[in-house]
């Protein structure tokens, strides 16, 4: 049985993520995909500032650790 994600997709513009959350995708697996854009994977660990921005919704993700 598949569980449905309950968090609203793209509700915020800034998100903090941790290495345990990698690989990073927007929307994240916890977010409901049905009312969002297609899932895109973001290479946050490759960025010198450990930051990534979603090309669809503009949400900014910051890697905390």
C-alpha positions, 0 to 999 in steps of 0.5 A, a space after each residue: 500500500 502506498 502512503 500519500 504525502 500530506 505536506 502541501 507542495 511548494 508552500 514555502 520559498 526557503 527550505 533547510 535540508 540535511 544530508 539524510 534528505 539527499 538526493 534532494 528533489 523538489 517537491 520533496 517526497 513528503 510533499 503532495 505531488 498532485 498539485 505541484 510541478 514535475 519532480 526535479 532533482 537538485 544537485 545541492 551537494 555540488 554547489 559551493 554554497 550548498 544551496 539550490 533553487 528549483 527551476 520550476 517554483 523558485 524554492 531555495 534549498 539550503 543544506 544544513 550539514 
